[in-house]
């Protein structure tokens, strides 16, 4: 039996980063546990102080197909390039200028959400073309 995968991000602001990635991927915030109408209600019941309520957050694929993403607060900021990154596949099956136009449109949408553009790679014999970006906390990802 195959293992399931959760992708974990270290973050300065887990809630904000979770909302960013939920928008990028079409995911939803993880709902509160059964018996609680909201996370605040659950955290209050568990005795979690207000200042600790943004220590972690999670999002999930509403269709259940993609991995859960978990965001945890860490004290240090990002200091080096990611060794692993997400490819956000927004132009699958498209080629050439049509592909790059779709990627540019999505890039503009993500810039409005707080992402940063790093570099555009033009199509060639080995690559269909992609755009490297960073999320609001500097984690690299590709629009592919």
Secondary structure, DSSP 8 states (H G I E B T S, - for coil): -----EEEEEESSHHHHHHHHHHHHT-EE----TT-SSHHHHHHHTT--GGGTTSEEEEE-TTS-S-EEEEEE-SS---S--SS-EEE-SSTT--HHHHHHHHHHHHHHHHHTT-EEEEEE---SS---EEEEE-TT--EEEE-
